[in-house]
Amino acid sequence: MTAYDAEDTIAGALASALAQDWPSLEVLILDDASRDGTRKVIEAVITERGDQGPPIRLIALDKNGGVAQARNRLLAEAKGEVIAFFDDDDISAPDRLRRQYARLIAAERETGAGLVFCHAARCQILPDGGERLEGTMGEEGGPIPGGDAVVRRILLGTLSPGVRGSCATCSQMARTASYRALGGFDPTLRRAEDTDLCLRAALGGAVFAGLSAPLVTQRLTLGGDKTPREDHRAYQALLNKHRATLAKTGWLTFYARWQDIRLAHLEGRTGRVVLGLVGLGLSHPLKLARKIVWSLPAAGTRAAYHRQHRKDTS
């Protein structure tokens, strides 16, 4: 778990980590130079527990390096064979580790893949207080996807059997060796580093098994780095990094224009959205129709999130 300026939520997140019904557990938490009382809260929890329950190790940094760098430090320090990530304002169900590990092992046996990632569904708490169930890839009863199908889902948003939902790091589990084989998270990406890791994993032949149960409660918080424009910049950086792969799909030109339309939509610039869609409709009518259909499942969450952000900043 990485933590940054989370003094109001970190105690609850830690409590859910310590409440796991897994017999051999290490809780490893990195405070990425928080400016508030996050570190003191963590230290208080460690002191209060003493030698009781799973060990907690705190790594406290004096300079903020971003979430990718922080997670890479955790990967270097982790002693366990398997790692489950989650965030400083989320809550994991007590049986999360046990159920994800069983799913991970079953997927390894079923697919024979060398790289297997397991995600659980999430109950998302929206900024306006609403709740939404967000599924994930490869849920029980369907195919365990990998390769090109996952690459196209991540880059394009393509929907296909077993390849729906998302793969958030806050509900992710994989073998420590799998993360290390991929070189960890890209520290040059301040955001979308988790999406980049899953994309590189898929390009490397990984498969993605999921659980339909919402084993993580994820609070979608607002922040200075989560504005529509910062979100746009992060995704642009991701697409630029994987430009060659995107070009092979035949969607490179389309996405260069789609991203501008998406930003205008998130910022509420309706006129720009209409003009952009008309232009894309004339130049890429089939691609536009497909992309709109692929975007519908997550449209409600994005709209609620950015409505709240515009309200808070107006």
N, C-alpha and C positions, 0 to 999 in steps of 0.2 A: 504494500500500500504506500502510495506517495501522499504527502500532505502538504498543503500550502494555504495559509490564512484560513484555517478551518476550525477555529477554537469553539465554534458553536455546534459543530457536527462530529468532530473527530472522536469524542468519547463514545457516542452511539455506534459509530462505525467499528471502533475497536471492540466494543462489547459484543457485537455480532460476530466478529472474527474469533474472539475468545470462546464464544458459545458453540462453536462447531462440534458436532458429535464425531469427529475424526480422532483416532487414538494417538497419532503421532504428528504433531503440528508445531510449526514454528511461525510466529507472527513477526514479520519483518517490515518495519515502517521507516520511511525516510522523510524527514522534515526538510523541505526544500527552501530553507532560509525564510520561514514565515515571519511576517512583520507584526503579527498579533500574538496571542498567548497560546498558540497551538502546541508549541514545544513543552510548555509548562503543563498543559493538560495531559499530554502523553506521559511525561515524567511522573505526574501524580498518579496516573493509572498504574504505571510500572511499580511505583513505590507501594501503593496500596495493596497490590496483589502479592508482592513479595515472591516467595517460591511456589505459590499455589498456581495450579493450572499450567497451560502451555507457556513456554518462554516467549517473551517479547524482546526483540532487539531494535533499538532506536539508532538510526544513523542521522545525525544532525549536521546539516551543511550551513556554512557561513555565507555562501553566495548562491543565489538562485540560478539554476542552470536549465530549468524547463523540465517538463514531464518526461520527455524521451531520455534525456541524460539521467534523470532520477531513476527511471525504471531500469536503465542499463546498469546503474550502480547496484540496484537490488538483484539483478540477474547475476552480477559478479559475486555478491555476498551470500546468495541463497545456498543453503545446505541441502535442501530437499530435492528429491527426484522429480517431483511435480510441483508446478507453481500455479496458483490461482491469484489473479489480480483483482482488486476492486478499489473503489475510490473513497476519498476521505469524507464524503457526505452521503454514502450509500449504506444500505443494510443488507447483509447476506442471511438467508434463511439458515437455521441450524444444521440442516441436512445437505447444504449446498455442496460441500467438498465430497461427501460420500457419494452423492448421486452423480455428480459430474465425473468423478474418478471411474465409477462403474461404467458410465457411458463412454468415456475415453478408452478404457481397456476393451470394451466390446467392439468399438469402431476399429481399433487396431487389429483385432482378430478378424473382423469381417472384411476389411479392405486390404490388409497387408501393407498399408502405406507406412512409410518411414516418418512422415510428419503428420500428426493428427492434432487438430485444435477442437476444443469443445466449448460451446457457449450455452448459457441458459437464457431462456426468455426473461424479460424484465417487466416489472410494474413501474412505469414512469410516472413520477409526480411532476406535473407541469407547473410552470411559474405561477399560473393563475389558480393553482390548487386542484385542478382536475387530474384525473388518473387515466392512463392508457396502457394497455398490454402490448408490448413490443416483442414479437416473436423473433426467432433466429433461424439460421440455416440448418438443414439436416436433422430436423426434429424426428422423433420416433415414428415409425410406421411408414416412412418414406425413404428415398435414396439418400445416401451420404455423399454430398457433392464435393467436387474438387476440380482442379485444373481450369480449363477454359470457361466453364460455366460460372465459376466463382469470380474469375478475372472479369468477365463481362458484367456480372452483377455489381462488382465494386466500381468499375470504371464507368459503366453505362447505365446501371440501374435495371438491367434486364431481369425479368421474372421468368422462372422456369421451375419444373418440379423439384421440390426440395431446396430451391435457391431463392428464398424470400427472407424478409426480416434483415437484421443487421448483425454485426459481429463486434460488439463493443468490448473493450478491454476490461471494463468493470465486471463482466460476467464470463471472463475467459479463463480457460485452464489448458495447459499443455505441459509436456515434459520439459524440464529445464534444458535438456540437451537440444530440444527443438528450437527454443529461443536462441540459444547460443549458436546453433548451426546457421541461423539466419543473420547472425551478427547483431542481434538485438534491434532496438528501435533507432531510427535515424535522428540524430541530435540536431540536424540542420532544419528539421521541421518542428516548429513550435506548436503546431496543431496538426491534426490528421496523421500524426505519426503512427497511431494504432491502425488506421485504414491502410497506410503504406505497408506495415508489417504483414497484415493479412493478405494484401495483394502480392507481396514478394513470396509469401508462403505458398499461395495458390500457383504462382508462376513456377515455384520449385516443386510442385507435385503434391502439396498438402491437401488433405481432405478435412471437411468441417462437419463434425457431428454436433447435434444440438439436443436440448431438452425443452419441451414445451411448457414445463412448469416455471412460473416466474420466481426463480430462486434468489433474485436480486431486486431490491427496491431502489430505484435510481431517481435521485432528485435532480431535475434539470434546472440548475441555478443559472442566474444571469451574472455577467461579469464584463469587465472592460475588454477582455480578449474574445468575447463571444458575441460581438456585434455582427450584424449582417455583412459589413464590409470586411471584418477580420475573418469571418467564416468564408467569404468569397476568396480572400487572399490565400487562405490555407488550402482550399480545394484547388485553386489555380496552381499552387506550388506542387501539389500532388500530381496533377495532370501534366505539368511541365516535366516532372521527374520521369514519368512513365509515358512520355510523348510518343516514343517509338512503338510501344505496345498499343497505345490508342490509335496510332496511324494504321496499324495492321488490321484493326477492326473496321476501318473505313469511316469512322465517325469523327475524325480529328477536326475537320472544318466545321461540322455541325456544333461540336462542343465548344469551340472557340467563341461562337455566337450565343449558344445556350447559356453559358455562364454569365454573360452580361445581362441577359433577360432574367435569369434567376436572381441576381443581385437587385435589379430594379424591382422585382416582385417583393423581395424581402424588405426593401426600403419603402414600399408603398407607392412607387412611381408608376401608376397605372398606365399613363400615356405611353411611356417608354416600353412597358411590357407589351401593350397592344401592337405598337409599331414593330417591335422585334419579332413577335409571333407571326405577324402578317408576312414579314420578310422571310422568315424561316419556312412558313407555309408555302410560299412561292418557290423557294429554292430547294427545300427538302421536305416535301409534304408527307411522305411515308415515314420518314425518320421522326418528324415532329409528332405525328399521331401516335407512334409507338412510345416515344419518350413521355408524352403526357399520360398515357396509360400506366407506364412503369412508375411514374411519380405519384400516382394517386394514393397508394397505401400509407405513405408517410406525410401526406400533405397536411393533415390535421395537426399533427405534432409540430411541424415547422411553423404553420400559421399561428398557432397559439403561443409558441415560444417567441416569435418575433413581434407579434402584437403586443405582448407584455413588455418587450424591450423598448418598442417605440413609445409605449405609455409611460415607462419609467424614465425615459430620457427626454420626454416632451415638456 
